[in-house]
Amino acid sequence: MPVANSGNARILMNYATVLARERDAEIMVLTMVTVPDQTPLSGAEQFVSEGEEAISKAMEEAPADIPVHSTIRYGHDVARGIVSAVKEHDTDLLIMGCGSELDERGCTLGRKVDPVIEKSLCDSMVIKPGIVEGLKENARILCPIARGPHSLEVVKIACTLVKPYDGEVTLYHLLEGEETEEEVERYLESLSPDSAPSLSTDIQKLEGGDVSESIVREAESYDVVVMGAEEEGWFESLIFGTIPEKVVKKSDKTVILVKKFQGVKSWFGRWLGT
């Protein structure tokens, strides 16, 4: 769990704690301190204060019942350092934070987040905090679901997050083309975990043609949005895809993007969709 500042450290730790407790896992808190290119890494100690504050804040929120470790790394390339740490610690799930501002092309989550998610050989979860804390008693989570390899993981994570808060999860699907409500209902039911908390489905006809706008409107009565990556994102340089990243930008709710690791694919394989 990389933390960049004390502000996002508390939020990320809250989400990591719920997931780790359910999975009987450990948490590794990482802060990457950027060292100027002209400064050799042997002299990186002078920048230590930049990373200590974020680590300290995260550890203040660390639960007593879960093993939590922390480390500060120094490097000229933050993304490369995080990817290296993910590999070294044999990470199962990478949890990162991001803001709602997209880059100058208006299509990615950020210069540091994108390359890390793309190159890390594990499941990934990116959290954009909302204006109000998402995890709370009776929390309501909206899961916009499309037919894709990340959908099952989206539902699992959403159900895990609401479990300690007696919350509820709604699987939300917008009908397009020749889809029928009966077909979609069967698909959504197949995603439901055996021990799911309060879980319902909401199937609506897409009106107006803008999926992201429909999701943002629907999310107004929820606390958190959890959604998966789009496969088209691979070739278009969008790590999660157009619709999820637009929702990140437009919604003032906490938005969590989930990407299930599917093995290493070559650039040629991604282009062919194989």
Buried (B, 14 or more C-beta within 10 A) or exposed (E): BBBBEBEBBBBBBBBBBBBBBBEEBEBBBBBBBBBEEEBEEEEBEEBEEBBBBBBEBBBEBBBEEBEBEBEBBBBBBBBBBBBBBBEEBEBEBBBBBBEBEBEEEEBBBBEBBBBBBBBBEBBBBBBBBBEEBBBEEEBBBBBBBBEBEBBBBBBBBBBBBBBBBEBBBBBBBBBEEEBEEEEBBEBBEEBBBEEBBEBEBBBEEBEEEEBBBBBBEBBEEBBBBBBBBBBEBBEEEBBBBBBBBBBBBBBEBBBBBBBBBEEEEEEEEEEEEE
